Amino acid sequence: LLDLRIVVRAKETLIGRTKDIAEGGLGATIPSSIDIGEIVELELQMPESKELLKVKAEVRYRQGFQYGFKYVHITEQQKEMIRRITPDLRLAP
């Protein structure tokens, strides 16, 4: 679990909070409506870093204001940024 501010650039710019983050995608609470299947840009300020993580993602599920996003075309550099803030990912099966 990781609680970070997230900017979602869809048809409009939305602000929310992450719930969890992994190399393949993330979950977030976004108090707005985004269509399943929509491709958006996610922007996160990584903890203890000046770098912003900006990645395209597809909305995979929605339950109320809870969303699941799957990254689209994530680079190795972006995956490494995620690994640095989530060191226990490497321990997961």
Summary of the structure (lengths in Angstrom):
residues: 93
radius of gyration: 12.4
end to end distance: 16.8
largest distance: 37.0
contacts: 248
relative contact order: 0.22
helix: 16%
strand: 48%
